[in-house]
């Protein structure tokens, strides 16, 4: 588990690529393949207009295809309103986890 600073799950992947490129002379394809094989889930937190921080997106890293890291959104924060100065809403499921077996082998309970 680690943290990083970016504006979205996809942006976090770009930032990782750039950090590696600054430190090592490796082909971009090799960097992307390593990132895709080393990450399973990206949880993106962000600040809302009421200044609160919420989980805005949970995405699964599904692999590397056609020169790109493939990610799949699993959950997205949906704003339902604004009440007493607070954003009202919650996470909504948008996709199914594909790598269930891999995460189960790692000891994660998928309920």
Secondary structure, 3 states (H helix, E strand, C coil): CCCCCCCCHHHHHHHHHHHHHHHCCCCHHHHHHHHHHHCCEEEEEEECCCCCEEEEEEEEEEEEECCEEEEEEEEEEEEEEEECCEEEEEEEECCCCCCHHHHHHCCCCCC
